[in-house]
Amino acid sequence: EVQLVESGGGLVQPGGSLRLSCAASGFTFGSYDMSWVRQAPEKGPECVSAINSGGNTTYYTDSVKGRFTISRDNAKNTLYLQMNSLKPEDTAVYYCTKSPVWPNFLGDFWGQGTQVTVSS
């Protein structure tokens, strides 16, 4: 079965950095587009970034452009999200998702999520 396991979240001060990882199994990872979706307590799900199967096309929502970088290592079946210059409004549970589709880039399978808290 499809399994997505996120890791790397935690508590960080404003301006700090975190690197999230998503370990994928149960499907041919390198054949699928992927995304990172976050849910803040008071908000609905929001795709922050997406990447195509080959890793040569990326998408970022405006609020994270220039701060976040999505990447993937298909040989390791792993998706990454490097988050720099973190802001309190980035606080959310971050999910790795498989097969994101336009326009919301919310995939058909999500991992369990990893909590990111940005606070002083």
C-alpha positions in Angstrom: 0.0 0.0 0.0 1.0 3.6 -0.5 2.8 5.0 2.5 4.2 8.5 3.0 6.1 9.3 6.2 7.0 12.9 7.0 9.7 13.9 9.3 11.8 16.9 10.3 9.2 19.2 11.8 9.6 20.9 15.2 9.8 24.1 17.0 11.9 26.9 15.5 12.3 30.6 16.1 11.2 33.2 13.5 13.9 33.5 10.9 15.1 29.9 11.4 15.2 26.9 9.1 13.9 23.4 8.9 14.2 20.6 6.3 11.3 18.3 6.0 11.6 14.9 4.5 8.9 12.5 3.1 9.8 8.8 2.7 7.6 7.2 0.1 6.8 3.5 -0.4 4.2 1.3 -2.0 4.3 2.9 -5.4 6.7 3.9 -8.1 7.8 7.2 -6.5 9.7 8.4 -9.6 6.5 8.2 -11.7 4.4 10.5 -9.6 4.1 14.2 -9.1 4.2 15.2 -5.4 3.3 18.2 -3.2 3.6 19.6 0.3 0.4 20.7 1.8 -0.1 22.5 5.1 -3.0 22.9 7.5 -2.9 25.7 10.1 -5.3 25.4 13.0 -7.6 28.2 11.7 -7.3 27.5 8.0 -8.1 24.9 5.4 -5.4 22.9 3.5 -3.0 24.9 1.4 -0.5 23.5 -1.1 2.8 25.3 -0.5 4.8 23.6 -3.1 4.6 20.9 -5.8 7.1 19.1 -8.0 6.7 17.0 -11.1 7.8 13.4 -11.3 11.2 14.2 -12.9 11.9 17.1 -10.5 12.4 19.6 -13.3 9.2 21.6 -12.8 8.2 23.2 -9.4 5.4 25.3 -8.0 5.3 27.5 -5.0 2.5 29.5 -3.4 3.3 33.2 -3.3 3.7 33.3 0.5 6.7 31.0 0.5 8.4 31.9 -2.8 12.1 32.7 -2.1 12.0 31.0 1.2 11.1 27.4 0.6 12.6 24.9 -1.9 11.1 21.6 -2.9 13.3 18.8 -4.2 13.2 15.1 -4.6 15.6 12.2 -4.8 13.9 9.5 -6.9 16.7 7.0 -6.2 15.9 7.3 -2.5 12.1 7.6 -2.9 12.3 10.8 -0.8 10.7 14.2 -1.1 12.2 17.3 0.6 11.1 20.7 1.6 13.8 23.1 2.7 12.2 26.0 4.7 14.2 29.1 5.4 13.4 32.5 6.9 10.4 30.9 8.7 7.6 33.1 9.9 4.9 32.5 12.6 2.3 32.2 9.9 4.2 29.1 8.6 3.0 27.3 11.7 1.0 24.3 10.5 1.0 20.5 10.1 2.8 19.8 6.9 1.8 16.8 4.8 3.5 15.1 1.9 0.9 14.2 -0.8 0.9 12.0 -3.9 -0.6 13.0 -7.3 -1.5 16.6 -6.7 -3.9 18.0 -9.3 -4.8 21.5 -10.5 -5.9 23.9 -9.1 -5.4 23.2 -5.4 -2.5 20.6 -5.8 -4.0 18.5 -3.0 -3.0 14.9 -3.7 -4.9 11.7 -3.5 -2.9 10.3 -0.6 -1.4 12.1 2.3 1.1 11.1 5.0 0.5 11.5 8.7 2.0 15.0 8.8 4.7 16.6 10.8 4.1 19.7 13.0 6.0 22.9 12.3 5.8 25.6 14.9 7.4 28.9 14.4 7.5 30.9 17.7 9.8 32.9 19.8 
